[in-house]
Amino acid sequence: MACDLTAGRQEVCKESVGGLQAVYFINFVSGSTFTRPSDGEVTDGFSGLTAYKYELKGTSNYTETVNSSRENGTTFFTQELTLNLKKLTNEMTTELKTLAYGRPQIVVHTNAGDALLVGQDRGADLTAGTIQTGGGLGDLYGYSVTMTGEEQLPAGFISGSTVDDPFAAITAPTIVTS
């Protein structure tokens, strides 16, 4: 039966760290060619694509929620990325508008060195956002953006990602940083 468990899990060591160091937005590719064998790891499919890198530091985070209904016999995964992007600029406000109109695939690169492919089959939508100046000198002067994807499978780990390079073991996309 396809829903039988195949492994247990021991208590893990406490060497992990939380947080995100960067996200990479890829304009949605319909019928994308990402290779994802039965173990769920993404092993290929970025060649020829362009990824727009957003460096992060601070309170940005990624959460994935399992939605499963016994009554309906359905399961899907809600992928939610919340980004706090510092400093308002005309150029970033224009990019934010474009981001809201599209539904990109996103690579989330964690401080622990993992990279996850969000919105692989359906893309991710900008579902909430603010452009804010804050009220005090220490408040956020920038953007808060929430991207949400709903997928049949959880976000796939990208094979061989490292702290320094989310695409270390595969053919990387062309990366644009500014």
Residue frames relative to the residue before (quaternion, step in Angstrom):
aa qw qx qy qz dx dy dz
M 1.0000 0.0000 0.0000 0.0000 0.00 0.00 0.00
A 0.5153 -0.6961 0.4201 0.2711 3.61 -0.88 0.96
C 0.7277 0.4215 -0.2667 0.4708 3.63 1.10 -0.33
D 0.4187 0.6800 -0.4918 0.3471 3.60 1.17 0.46
L 0.5216 -0.6366 0.4735 0.3138 3.59 -1.03 0.80
T 0.2106 -0.7972 0.5557 0.1065 3.57 -1.15 0.62
A 0.8064 0.1430 -0.0752 0.5688 3.63 1.21 -0.15
G 0.3437 -0.6855 0.5967 0.2363 3.51 -1.33 0.39
R 0.2707 -0.7568 0.5644 0.1882 3.55 -1.26 -0.22
Q 0.2816 -0.7385 0.5915 0.1593 3.54 -0.95 0.96
E 0.6239 -0.4974 0.4278 0.4247 3.55 -1.32 0.29
V 0.3187 -0.7748 0.5216 0.1612 3.58 -0.88 0.99
C 0.5905 -0.5535 0.4511 0.3761 3.55 -1.30 0.34
K 0.4702 -0.6968 0.4811 0.2491 3.57 -1.25 0.44
E 0.3577 0.7571 -0.4825 0.2569 3.61 0.84 0.92
S 0.4977 0.6732 -0.4235 0.3461 3.62 1.23 0.05
V 0.1820 -0.7385 0.6337 0.1409 3.53 -1.33 0.36
G 0.3969 -0.7182 0.5227 0.2313 3.56 -1.15 0.61
G 0.6250 0.5901 -0.3999 0.3182 3.50 -1.36 -0.07
L 0.3901 -0.7043 0.5557 0.2074 3.50 -1.39 0.30
Q 0.2558 -0.7663 0.5644 0.1698 3.55 -1.11 0.65
A 0.8026 -0.0763 0.0590 0.5886 3.60 1.13 -0.51
V 0.1419 -0.7203 0.6605 0.1575 3.51 -1.38 0.25
Y 0.2147 -0.7524 0.6136 0.1066 3.53 -1.22 0.66
F 0.1870 -0.7826 0.5869 0.0895 3.58 -0.62 1.14
I 0.0844 -0.7704 0.6316 0.0181 3.55 -0.95 0.98
N 0.4657 -0.6623 0.4955 0.3145 3.60 -0.74 0.99
F 0.5812 -0.6417 0.3744 0.3321 3.55 -0.83 1.06
V 0.1441 -0.7580 0.6336 0.0563 3.52 -0.99 0.98
S 0.3251 -0.7570 0.5363 0.1833 3.58 -0.44 1.22
G 0.8186 0.1188 -0.1238 0.5482 3.55 -0.90 0.94
S 0.0678 0.8556 -0.5099 0.0580 3.54 1.10 0.78
T 0.4111 -0.7379 0.4998 0.1915 3.51 -1.17 0.67
F 0.2467 0.7746 -0.5473 0.1990 3.59 1.06 0.61
T 0.2967 -0.7451 0.5737 0.1664 3.56 -0.91 0.96
R 0.0723 0.7933 -0.5936 0.1138 3.54 -0.71 1.16
P 0.2251 -0.8042 0.5366 0.1213 3.59 -0.02 1.27
S 0.7572 -0.4254 0.2629 0.4203 3.57 -1.31 0.16
D 0.6217 0.5354 -0.3634 0.4413 3.64 1.15 -0.37
G 0.5534 -0.6728 0.3513 0.3431 3.61 1.31 0.00
E 0.5691 0.6066 -0.3836 0.4012 3.59 1.25 -0.23
V 0.3867 -0.7047 0.5445 0.2396 3.60 -0.98 0.85
T 0.1034 -0.8466 0.5221 0.0025 3.57 -0.54 1.20
D 0.8079 0.0280 0.0049 0.5886 3.61 1.22 -0.19
G 0.5356 0.6690 -0.4454 0.2593 3.54 -1.34 0.07
F 0.5994 0.5885 -0.3584 0.4074 3.61 1.24 -0.01
S 0.4722 0.6894 -0.4350 0.3354 3.58 1.24 -0.31
G 0.8081 0.2548 -0.2055 0.4897 3.58 -0.93 0.93
L 0.6217 0.5259 -0.3490 0.4639 3.61 1.25 -0.13
T 0.3122 -0.7076 0.5946 0.2197 3.56 -1.31 0.31
A 0.1210 -0.7844 0.6069 0.0418 3.57 -0.90 0.99
Y 0.2522 -0.7663 0.5790 0.1177 3.56 -0.88 1.02
K 0.2447 -0.8205 0.5078 0.0956 3.55 -0.36 1.31
Y 0.0814 -0.7494 0.6562 0.0342 3.53 -1.03 0.95
E 0.2668 -0.7635 0.5677 0.1536 3.58 -0.53 1.16
L 0.1543 -0.8017 0.5761 0.0403 3.55 -1.03 0.88
K 0.0929 0.7456 -0.6595 0.0219 3.50 -1.26 0.49
G 0.7109 0.4444 -0.3108 0.4477 3.58 -0.75 0.95
T 0.8594 -0.2688 0.1816 0.3953 3.51 -1.10 -0.83
S 0.3803 0.7080 -0.5154 0.2974 3.64 1.10 0.30
N 0.0344 0.8212 -0.5682 0.0402 3.60 -1.04 0.69
Y 0.2756 -0.7287 0.6069 0.1570 3.52 -1.39 0.36
T 0.0011 0.7811 -0.6236 0.0322 3.55 -0.98 0.94
E 0.1056 -0.7771 0.6178 0.0578 3.57 -0.99 0.85
T 0.1509 -0.8060 0.5713 0.0355 3.56 -0.79 1.08
V 0.3181 -0.7245 0.5813 0.1898 3.57 -0.94 0.94
N 0.0891 -0.7750 0.6253 0.0205 3.58 -0.85 1.04
S 0.1193 0.8095 -0.5565 0.1443 3.56 -0.35 1.25
S 0.0896 -0.8073 0.5831 0.0120 3.56 -0.87 0.99
R 0.3639 -0.7222 0.5512 0.2055 3.56 -0.65 1.14
E 0.6513 0.5480 -0.3133 0.4212 3.59 0.95 -0.92
N 0.7694 0.3507 -0.1797 0.5028 3.56 0.95 -0.90
G 0.3711 -0.7431 0.4746 0.2912 3.57 1.25 -0.39
T 0.5644 0.6047 -0.3767 0.4171 3.57 1.13 0.62
T 0.0233 -0.7577 0.6515 0.0304 3.52 -1.29 0.53
F 0.1341 0.7576 -0.6341 0.0776 3.54 -1.03 0.85
F 0.3883 -0.7268 0.5351 0.1863 3.54 -1.31 0.40
T 0.2123 -0.7563 0.6080 0.1150 3.56 -0.84 1.03
Q 0.1485 -0.7933 0.5897 0.0286 3.54 -0.68 1.20
E 0.0098 0.8265 -0.5602 0.0550 3.59 -0.57 1.15
L 0.0883 -0.7841 0.6141 -0.0151 3.52 -0.77 1.16
T 0.0775 -0.7875 0.6112 0.0193 3.58 -0.74 1.10
L 0.0841 -0.8161 0.5717 -0.0113 3.54 -0.63 1.19
N 0.1229 -0.7338 0.6615 0.0941 3.55 -1.10 0.78
L 0.0703 -0.8152 0.5739 -0.0351 3.52 -0.43 1.31
K 0.3310 -0.7895 0.4929 0.1554 3.54 -0.51 1.23
K 0.8423 0.2479 -0.2254 0.4221 3.52 -1.34 0.67
L 0.3096 -0.7452 0.5719 0.1473 3.53 -0.75 1.15
T 0.1020 0.7572 -0.6429 0.0544 3.55 -1.06 0.84
N 0.6116 -0.5469 0.4231 0.3845 3.55 -1.21 0.48
E 0.6544 0.5306 -0.3129 0.4386 3.58 0.96 -0.89
M 0.6859 0.4708 -0.2916 0.4721 3.60 0.92 -0.87
T 0.6104 0.5369 -0.3572 0.4599 3.60 1.05 -0.68
T 0.6351 0.5148 -0.3191 0.4794 3.59 1.05 -0.76
E 0.6566 0.4968 -0.3080 0.4767 3.62 0.96 -0.85
L 0.6136 0.5522 -0.3403 0.4503 3.59 1.05 -0.76
K 0.6296 0.5217 -0.3261 0.4745 3.58 1.00 -0.82
T 0.6618 0.4972 -0.3001 0.4741 3.59 0.93 -0.89
L 0.6272 0.5348 -0.3221 0.4657 3.58 1.03 -0.81
A 0.6578 0.5120 -0.3004 0.4636 3.58 1.02 -0.81
Y 0.6714 0.4967 -0.2945 0.4645 3.60 1.08 -0.67
G 0.7247 0.4471 -0.2336 0.4694 3.60 1.11 -0.68
R 0.2491 -0.7209 0.6094 0.2168 3.53 -1.35 -0.37
P 0.0535 -0.8641 0.5003 0.0100 3.56 0.50 1.21
Q 0.4099 -0.5769 0.6185 0.3415 3.47 -1.43 0.12
I 0.1670 -0.8110 0.5590 0.0438 3.57 -1.00 0.80
V 0.1981 -0.7212 0.6485 0.1419 3.54 -1.08 0.80
V 0.1714 -0.7737 0.6068 0.0614 3.56 -0.73 1.16
H 0.1236 -0.8025 0.5831 0.0268 3.60 -0.57 1.21
T 0.2439 -0.8157 0.5144 0.1027 3.57 -0.48 1.22
N 0.6204 -0.5342 0.4228 0.3885 3.55 -1.30 0.30
A 0.6306 0.5320 -0.3275 0.4605 3.60 1.21 -0.42
G 0.5870 -0.6132 0.3542 0.3925 3.60 1.28 -0.14
D 0.5296 0.6015 -0.4266 0.4193 3.58 1.24 0.07
A 0.1317 -0.7517 0.6382 0.1013 3.55 -1.25 0.50
L 0.1273 -0.8031 0.5819 0.0182 3.55 -0.86 1.04
L 0.3093 -0.7339 0.5755 0.1856 3.58 -1.03 0.83
V 0.1239 -0.8073 0.5770 0.0054 3.57 -0.46 1.30
G 0.8301 0.1878 -0.1500 0.5033 3.58 -0.99 0.85
Q 0.1305 0.8520 -0.4998 0.0849 3.57 1.13 0.62
D 0.8159 0.2785 -0.1327 0.4889 3.61 0.70 -1.03
R 0.8010 0.2826 -0.1252 0.5128 3.60 1.05 -0.72
G 0.4701 -0.6656 0.4486 0.3670 3.58 1.26 -0.19
A 0.3679 -0.6965 0.5661 0.2432 3.55 -1.33 0.01
D 0.2748 -0.7719 0.5572 0.1351 3.54 -0.99 0.89
L 0.4326 -0.6196 0.5733 0.3167 3.53 -1.18 0.59
T 0.0894 -0.8470 0.5240 0.0027 3.59 -0.36 1.25
A 0.7833 0.0276 -0.0435 0.6195 3.60 1.26 -0.19
G 0.1631 0.7903 -0.5818 0.1014 3.52 -1.15 0.56
T 0.0923 -0.7693 0.6283 0.0699 3.51 -1.24 0.52
I 0.2075 -0.6933 0.6743 0.1469 3.48 -1.32 0.58
Q 0.0812 0.8577 -0.4928 0.1221 3.55 -0.35 1.21
T 0.3368 -0.7341 0.5597 0.1853 3.51 -1.22 0.67
G 0.4012 -0.7021 0.4901 0.3255 3.59 1.18 -0.41
G 0.4483 -0.6982 0.4950 0.2578 3.54 -1.29 0.31
G 0.7731 0.2771 -0.1446 0.5519 3.57 1.16 -0.56
L 0.7071 -0.4796 0.3178 0.4111 3.55 -1.26 0.32
G 0.7410 0.4108 -0.2267 0.4805 3.61 1.06 -0.67
D 0.4963 0.6715 -0.4218 0.3533 3.62 1.25 0.09
L 0.6403 -0.5219 0.3995 0.3975 3.56 -1.29 0.38
Y 0.0804 -0.7264 0.6822 0.0235 3.52 -0.97 1.00
G 0.5824 0.5671 -0.3668 0.4525 3.54 0.18 1.28
Y 0.6532 -0.5118 0.4253 0.3611 3.50 -1.21 -0.71
S 0.0924 -0.7265 0.6743 0.0952 3.52 -1.22 0.61
V 0.0173 -0.8272 0.5563 -0.0768 3.56 -0.58 1.19
T 0.1158 -0.7698 0.6233 0.0747 3.57 -1.02 0.83
M 0.1178 -0.7671 0.6298 0.0329 3.55 -0.84 1.10
T 0.0633 -0.8144 0.5768 -0.0040 3.59 -0.85 0.96
G 0.0555 -0.7719 0.6331 0.0172 3.52 -1.02 0.93
E 0.1342 -0.7497 0.6388 0.1091 3.55 -1.21 0.52
E 0.0265 0.8262 -0.5535 0.1017 3.53 -0.56 1.23
Q 0.5701 -0.5903 0.4567 0.3434 3.55 -1.23 0.49
L 0.7667 0.2513 -0.1304 0.5762 3.59 1.14 -0.67
P 0.5608 -0.5672 0.4523 0.3990 3.61 -1.16 0.39
A 0.6648 -0.4811 0.3756 0.4306 3.57 -1.26 0.38
G 0.3779 -0.7434 0.5115 0.2070 3.56 -0.88 0.95
F 0.4256 -0.6579 0.5571 0.2749 3.56 -1.07 0.78
I 0.3683 -0.7123 0.5489 0.2361 3.59 -0.96 0.82
S 0.5157 -0.6922 0.4257 0.2715 3.53 -0.73 1.15
G 0.8751 0.1381 -0.1094 0.4507 3.54 -1.01 0.94
S 0.3481 0.7424 -0.5150 0.2500 3.62 1.15 0.29
T 0.1609 -0.7761 0.6051 0.0751 3.56 -1.18 0.67
V 0.6950 -0.4338 0.3496 0.4545 3.56 -1.29 0.08
D 0.7350 0.4336 -0.2265 0.4696 3.59 1.01 -0.81
D 0.8247 0.0983 0.0017 0.5569 3.61 1.07 -0.65
P 0.3144 -0.7732 0.5161 0.1924 3.61 -0.47 1.11
F 0.7358 0.3757 -0.2077 0.5238 3.59 1.22 -0.43
A 0.1951 0.8572 -0.4648 0.1051 3.61 1.24 0.42
A 0.8046 0.3124 -0.1505 0.4820 3.60 0.90 -0.85
I 0.7145 0.3801 -0.2472 0.5328 3.59 1.27 0.08
T 0.6169 -0.5062 0.4239 0.4283 3.56 -1.30 0.10
A 0.3103 -0.7942 0.5018 0.1450 3.56 -0.50 1.23
P 0.5100 -0.5880 0.5097 0.3666 3.55 -1.25 0.34
T 0.5783 -0.4927 0.4766 0.4424 3.56 -1.30 -0.01
I 0.1844 -0.8144 0.5441 0.0823 3.61 -0.66 1.07
V 0.1462 -0.7699 0.6192 0.0490 3.55 -0.89 1.08
T 0.1602 -0.8324 0.5273 0.0577 3.58 -0.67 1.09
S 0.7994 0.1746 -0.1333 0.5593 3.63 1.11 -0.16
